[in-house]
Amino acid sequence: MENKKIIIDVRTPEEYVGGCCAESINIPLNEIEKRVDEIKKMNHPIILCCASGIRSGQATAFLKSLGIDCQNGGSWVEVNNTINKN
């Protein structure tokens, strides 16, 4: 898959199990810093999402500051809708 993107949902595990993008990975915002090495090994562009886009925006800014190719997708519902359209 040349255009593969990794979706990371930064909500809490409790929020995540209540609904999420089908192929997303749950890495809560408070774990992002500890899991940078794991994220760097993903070797694909990353889309971050959460409930509203605020936490994913924080995670995006942090990861971009480390040179990681990522973008804030906003809410997981928006990301899910975008994926299902393609």
Secondary structure by P-SEA (a helix, b strand, c coil): cccbbbbbbcccaaaaaacccccbbbbcccccccaaaaaaacccbbbbbcccaaaaaaaaaaaaaacccccccccaaaaaaaaaac
